[in-house]
Amino acid sequence: MLGITIEFTEEELAELRAEAKERGVAIKRLAHDILAEDVVRRRLKQRFVEGAVQYALEYKAEFEQEFPEGLR
């Protein structure tokens, strides 16, 4: 399996150690899970935003017709 090297401050590493201990997992497993979860969360957020923009654009003309410039 491929790996990466990540540098942490002493404070960050202490927080990671504490979190890993609380969860009962190794620091490597915790770091992997946090990174993987964040990537998924960011991608889902981006898809949501893109969908919301598309939805808004579909109704933009109708909205502008119903609510002229002075009524918005």
C-alpha positions in Angstrom: 0.0 0.0 0.0 1.3 3.5 -0.8 1.9 5.9 2.0 2.5 9.6 2.6 4.4 11.5 5.2 2.6 14.3 7.1 4.3 16.7 9.5 2.5 17.8 12.6 3.4 20.2 15.4 3.9 18.8 18.8 0.5 20.1 19.8 -1.3 18.6 16.8 0.4 15.2 17.4 -0.6 15.3 21.1 -4.2 15.9 20.0 -4.0 13.0 17.5 -2.5 10.7 20.2 -5.2 11.6 22.7 -8.0 11.0 20.1 -6.5 7.7 19.0 -6.2 6.6 22.6 -9.8 7.5 23.3 -11.0 5.6 20.2 -8.7 2.7 20.9 -7.0 2.8 17.5 -3.5 3.5 16.2 -2.6 7.0 15.1 -2.1 5.8 11.5 -5.6 4.3 11.4 -7.1 7.5 12.9 -5.2 9.8 10.5 -6.3 7.6 7.6 -9.9 7.6 8.7 -10.0 11.3 9.3 -8.5 12.1 5.8 -10.7 9.6 4.0 -13.9 10.9 5.7 -12.9 14.5 5.0 -12.4 13.8 1.3 -15.8 12.1 1.1 -17.5 15.0 3.0 -15.9 17.6 0.8 -16.9 15.8 -2.4 -20.5 15.4 -1.2 -20.6 19.1 -0.3 -19.3 20.1 -3.7 -21.9 17.9 -5.4 -24.6 19.5 -3.3 -23.5 23.0 -4.1 -23.3 22.2 -7.8 -26.8 20.8 -7.7 -28.1 23.8 -5.8 -26.6 26.1 -8.3 -28.1 24.2 -11.2 -31.5 24.2 -9.5 -31.3 27.9 -8.9 -30.3 28.6 -12.5 -33.2 26.5 -13.8 -35.7 28.7 -12.0 -33.8 32.1 -12.4 -35.8 33.3 -15.4 -39.2 32.4 -13.7 -38.1 34.1 -10.5 -37.0 37.2 -12.2 -40.3 37.3 -14.1 -42.4 36.9 -10.9 -40.2 39.3 -8.9 -39.1 42.3 -11.0 -36.0 44.2 -10.1 -37.7 46.6 -7.6 -39.4 43.7 -5.8 -36.4 41.5 -5.0 
